Amino acid sequence: MQVTDIGSREDGKIWHRKSVSSKYGVLATVVRNASARQTKTVRFLHVAFDTTGESFLAGDHHGNIYVFDISRNRFKLVQKTGQACTALAFNLRRTTEFLVALADYSIKCFDKGQTLSWMRGHEGAISSLSIHSSGSYAISTSSDTAQLWNLDTFQRKRKLNVRQSVGIQKVFFLPHSNTILSCFSDDSIFAWESDTLFCKYQLPVPQDGPRIHYRTFAVTQDGKTLAAAGRSNLVHLWCLDSRQLLRVIHMPPEVKSVRFVDFLPDSFDGGSNQILGVLSQDGIMRFINIQSCKQIFEIGSHEDAIMLAAICPKGHHIVAVMDSGALRIYDVRSLTPEISKPPQPLLKRVTKGKSSEGSGLKMKVHTGAGQRPVKTSGRRIQSKVLPSAVSTLADKENDLPNGLNKKRLQALLRAFGEYPAKYRMFIWRSLLHLPENHAAFSSLTDKGLHSAYMCLQERYPIKSHKLQRGLQRVLSALAHWAAVFGETDYLPLLAFPFVKLFENNPLICFEVVATIIVNWCQHWFEYFPNPPLNVLSLAENVLAHHDKELLQHFVACGVTSQLYAWPLLETLFSEVLMREEWLKLFDNVFSNHPSFLLMAVVAYVTCCRAPLLLCTERKDFEYFFHHRNSLDISAMLKEAYRLMDSTPADIHPSSALSDFEPLTQGQYPIFNKYPTFIVEYQSQERERIRQQEVEYLRERQEVQELHAEAVRQQAEFEAWYKQQELLLQGEEQRRRILQEEESKLTQQRARLAAMKRELKVKELNLIDSSRRRFLKHQQDQRRIQLKRLDDEIQRKMVLRDQETAAAVQDIEVRQMELDAQRQLFEQQLAKEQERVSQTVRVEVDTRRRRAEIEDSTFQNFIQTNADLKLFKMLEESLAEVGQMEVDADWQAEVIKRLEKAKERQEKQRERLVNLSKQTHAKEEEVVQLMLEAEGKQVRIHMLKALSHYETLYVHFSLDRGRGELDSKERELMQEIRELRTKLAARARAADFISPSTMNW
């Protein structure tokens, strides 16, 4: 493994890349930046490719944004934002501009280190940025909203708001379309017109089966197929044209949820991408053919998990952010030979069953290599049949499997220098005539790991455990096929490039390595275990013929072919060439005679003659042929073809090497072109040495056990004596400690007694204080209760005083009304009396004048009759007065009883009774005046009325009897009026005597 620089930072620190040529399929792994003083780990968070697929953006957790150029193997720090980014976008209309979503919920647009715009409006973390194909519009998505931005004015155009209960998963543009796809947390998907934002359609939410909870989405480049996955091992494929669920892919059982999905673009499928990358929760990204549901290859591992990935639009590279924060760049074409196969008839080996989403839609993914599907764009693909012609015997010899022709392939190779990367593995398999003997290979692998490669990781440590196991499996199969391969030290170096290329297909890898050993490694094992001097001499003869000066320089420096040719052969150029260069070389090696490999060795040496002529030290030559050098592979291949054509036949390697012979069908050929006695002797010696080593180890183990037992017994004996001494010392020490503890115990007891006394005193004080507090609390409670009762009594007294005052005021008002009525009555009575007096005086004067005229003779008679009438009237008056006195006595008795009842009333009513008495006195005055004019009968009736009125006032209720008092008062006034009328009539009758009533 080598470490090479891939660029410098602006602060002078150097970024490093770990790479292993073309062996791992990893172009670079950006793992750290190093300075002279410190090593600081940098964690990358997000990546985004541009439209060309040759460069991408990467943001780390410090807020630094880098642009990586894969083609030029360089990078550049373009911006320092000061805070972590949450999303990146690199496909704006102006290619130098890019968008960065920051942790403060804002979006910034940068161009060549300058900030063009700062867009705000989100209230949550921005999870994704989607750019329209024109580069003029962008959509930013957070969990609560999605916003459409105009990148020409950097103004927000529209905003998508949803209910709080329904979150947004992702909103993005469909490729080469004006359609926006919005996906929500309830698995609903809507399509909108980007111009009018009119809802075009909605995909039906699957009702049957468990919910998937979509959280990651991917669309093919033609915008016709949508892949959606989430918290399940199911992946839904939707047809956006028919708006129906096209297929349900069931991932392997170890997949519990899906973090990320994306399609792997292909230049020859018209945008209807057929390979889907699925990143699961275990950090492994599996690439699956959506038609055959076969797992083609995978990247990542449980030890080195992938957290995030991005695929370039051309489908050439994959950038993965690892769990450690490193950035790893994968070359897709070297990950699996299935990518390079030509289209073949689709042969589905899938398990179809009735899915919960629908009948016949669900397919299970099969791990392992599968056939590359044909394009399924809805149009029928017509296969072209070439016109048949009469071929010669040579043409038949050049015919290859799968309908290929070696001469045509060689012509193609001469024209372009290499085979198409997409079909390279397919062409190699055809050129090598691989028999694919599954049964024979299984019998070799069933024997398990060979003893020679049990500890392979100690000699050849590989970071990837999968590659380590694959290399052990292939080498063990080779060792079981031929014993010499268990003794060959350089075999892992020779086989590793092919193990890396055919990582997912060990059968093809084994047969390719076996074919190379049988054909291109002819005569390599005749001088085993030494290097193949006969083969190296062939290369040296060719070098001597074409470049004597360089060979003489090697001889002068003591450099043999074992130093300049053998390192290239035993590693098959994998140490000195880059991946693409190595693939290009073996395109030509497999297409030519086995001697071409030796010509390639001579061509490499002659193409590097300038630096080699400057080397004089042996260690310089060793370093040169074990490390990469600046070499034009096309010039090297051109030189190899020149050597093939211009080398004389007597020294041409083809004269010593046989033509290409493929592996036999059914069983692999016997490989015994090596000194068997040496291999057997080495095997026997190695077995003998192993047995001796085992015996030695056993004896050494026994001696060690005996020594350990003796040491243990000695240690136990010494430990016993030491323990006895320690026991005596401990006993003495315990005695002293016991005495000290007894004295301490005595002191503690004294202190404890004092503390008990103190605690008892405190307890008594507390009890006393508690008792006092309780008594005080009781006193306070009683005082509060008394105060509450006083307040209640005071409140009731105030209420009663208020009611009494109100009643007094009412009585005073009534009294004033009675005074007014009395005055009015007096006025009316005086007026009436004056009128009656005037009438009586007039009448009396008239009668007097008449009486004076009468004869005096009747005076005595009249006098006698008048006395008789007067006597009768007096007798009637006396009878009435007697009856009235009886009534008055009865009334007096009633009044006395009422007065006794009044004494039992409350003190609050005394004032009212006094007022009633005052009123009664005033009424008596009124009655007295009335009696003076009307007589004694009027007095008696007035007394009865006033007694009745007093009784009403005594029994008057202070709170609710006002209405009854008013009615009684009206009745009393009516009786007084009637009585006045009667009294007036009687007065008039008594004072006036008609002359006609006189009789003699």
C-alpha positions, 0 to 999 in steps of 0.5 A: 500500500502506498501513500501519495499526495493529492494536493496542498491546502491554502494553509500549507498542510498536505492532504494524503490519499491512500491508494493501492493502484487498481487492486481495490477499485478505490481511486483515493481515500482522503483520510486526514491532513498532516503537518509537521507538528500534529495530525488532525482528523477531518470528518466529511459530512456531505458531497455533491457531484457536478453535471460532468461527473469529474468533480464534486463538492465536499464539506467537513464538520469545520465548515470547510468546502472543498472541490475535488477534481477526479480527472486531475487528481487535485482538490481546492479549498473554496470556502470557509463557512465557519459552521457545518453544512447540511446540504450541498448543490453544484449544478447551477446555471453558472458552473462556478457557483454552488449552494451550501445549506448551513446549520443555522437554517440558512442557504448561502451561494458562493462563487470563487470564494465570494458570498453572492447571496444569503437566503433565509426563511427556514425554521428547521435544518435543511435536509436537501437541495434540488436544482432544476435542470436549467440551473435557474431554480432551486428547492430547499427542504426541511421537515416543516416546509419546502421553499422554491428559490429563483437563483437569478434574483435569489428571491423566494418564489413560493413556499410549501406549508403543511400541517404540523402532524404531516412532515416533509421528507423530500421535495425535488425536481424530476430530471429534464422536466418541469415537475416537482415531486413532494414526498411526505412522512405519511407516504403520500407523494404529489407531483406539481407543475413548477411554473403554476404549482398546480397539482398534476397527480398523486401516487396512491398510498399502498394500503395493504401490508406494513407501512414503509415510512419513506425517507429516501428517494431516487429517480432514473435519468429519464424521470420515469421510474421512482425508487422509494424506501425507508424503515423497512427492507422493502424498496418500492419502484413506481412507474411515474407514467402510469402512476402505479406501483411497478415492483417491490424489491425485498432486500436480504434479511440483514437489511432492516432499514434503508438510509439512501437509494440512488440509480447508477447511470449508464450511457447506453440505456437512454436514461432508464437506469437498471442498477439501483444502489441501496445503502442500508443501516449496516453501512453496506451499499448494495447495487441491484439490478431492478429487472433481475433483482440480482445483487451485482456488487457491494461496497463498504463493510461492517468494519468500515461502514458507509454513512452517505454516498453520491454517484456521479451523473456519468456512472463512473465514480462513487464517493462515499462518506465513511463512518470514520469521516473519511472520503472514499472514491470508488471506480465503478468499472473495476468493482465488478465484471458485470458492469462491463458485460454486453447486453444479453437476453434477460434470464430472471432467477428471482423468487416471485410471490404474492406480495402484500402490495400486490400480486406478482410485484414482490421480488427477492434479491439474490446475492451473487453475480447476475446477468446484465439486463437489456434495456427496458424502455417499452420498445422492442429491441430488434437484434441484428443478424450479420450476413453469413459468409464462407469462413476460412480455417483461420477465421474459424480459429479466430472465432471466440465464444459469444459470437466474437472474432479475435481478428476484429477485436485486435483491429478494434484494439489497434484502433482505440488502444483498449477495449470499452470499459463496459465490455472489457470483462466480457471480452476477456472471458471470451478471449481466454475461453473460460470453461466455467467448471463449477463442479471442479472448482467446488471440489477444490474449494471444498478442501478448505484453506490450504495450510500454506495460506492459513496465515496469509494476512501476516505476510500480505495484510489487506484492510478489506476482510472480504478481499482477504478471504477471496484471495485466500480462497483462490490461492488455496484452490490453486494450491490444491490444483497443483502442489507447486502453487503452495510453495510459490512465494510470488503467487499472491502478488500475481493473483491479487489484481484479478481477485480485486477485479473479480471480487464477486466471482471467485470461479472466474477469478480462479480460471483467469489466474489458472489460464495465465499460469498455463499460457503466459507463465510457461516454463516459469517453474522449471527452475523452481524455486529459483526465478525462471532464468530461461524465460528471463534470458528470452527477454534479455536476448530481445533487449540485447538485440534492440538496445545493447547500450541499455543492456551494457549499462545493466551489466556494468551496474551488476543488474541482471534480468532477475532485478529488472525483468522478474519484478515486472513479471511476478507482479504482472506490472501491478506495482508499476502501473495505475489501474487504467494503465494495467487494464489497458496493458492486459487488453493487449496481452490477452489479445496476442500471443503469450510472448507479448508479455515478455515483449511488454517487459522489454518495452517497459525497460526501453521506454524508461531507458533515460532514467535507467541510464542515470541510475548506478546503484543497485537499490535505485534499480530495485526501487525503480522496478517496484514503484510507479513511474511516469510512463506513457502506456500507449507508447509502451504498447506501441513499442511492444508491438514494434518488438513483436514485429521486428524481433528476429525469429531465432530470438523471438520468445514465440519460438520458445513459448507455445500458442494459447491453450484454454483450460479444458472443459469439465476438469482442469488440466494437470499442471506438472511442468515443474520439478516435482521432486523439488516440490515434494522434497520441499513439502516433505522437508516442510512437513518434517520441519513442521513435525519437528517444530510441533515436537519441539513446541510440545517439549518446550511446552512441557519444559515450560510447564515444569519450569512454571510448576517449579516456579509456582511451588517456589513462589508458593513456599516463599509466599507461605513464609511471607504470609506467616510473617505478615500474619504475625505482623498483622496479629501484633498490629491488630492487637495495637489497633484493638487497644486503640479501638478500645480507648477510642470506644471508651472515648466515643461512649463518653462522647455518646453519653454526653451527646445523649444528655445533650440530645435529651435536653434538646428533646425536652426543650423542643417538647417544651417549645412545641407545647408552648407553640401549641398553646400559643397556637390554640390561644391564637385560634381562640382569639381569632374565633372570638374576633370572628364572633365579635365581627359577626355580632358587630356586623349583625348589630350594624345590620339591625341598626341600619334596618331600625334606622330605615324603619324609623325613617319610614315612620317619620315619613309616615308621621309627617304624612299624618301631620300634613293630613291632620293639618289638611283635615283641620283646615277642611274642618274649620272651613266646614265648621265656618260654613255650618256656623254661618248657615246655622247663624242665618237659620237661627236669626231667621227663626229668632225673628219668627219667634219674636213675632209669635204670640207670647201666649204660646210661650209657656206651651212651647216651653213645656213641650221643649222640656219634654223633648229635651228630657227624652234626648238626654235619656237616650244620650245617657244610655248611649254614654253608658254603653260607650263607657262599657265599651271604653272599659273593654277597650282599656282592658285590651290596651293594657294587655297590649301594653304588657305584650309590648314590654316583652318586645326587644329593646330595639323596638322600644324606640318604635313604640315610643314613636307610636305613643308620640303619634298617638298623643298627637292624634289625641290632640287632633281628636280633642279638637274634633270632639270640641266641635263634634261631641263625645261620640266622635271622641270614642270612635277616634279612640277606637280607631287610634287603638286599632292604629296603635295595635297595627304599629305595635305588631308591625314587622321591621323587615317585611310588613310595609305593604300590609301597613299601607293597606291598613292605613288606607282602610283607617283613613276611609273609616275616619272619612266616613266617621267625619261625614256621620259626625257632620250630619249629626251636628247639623241635625242637633243644631237645627230644629224644624218648626214643623216638628213642634207639637203641642 
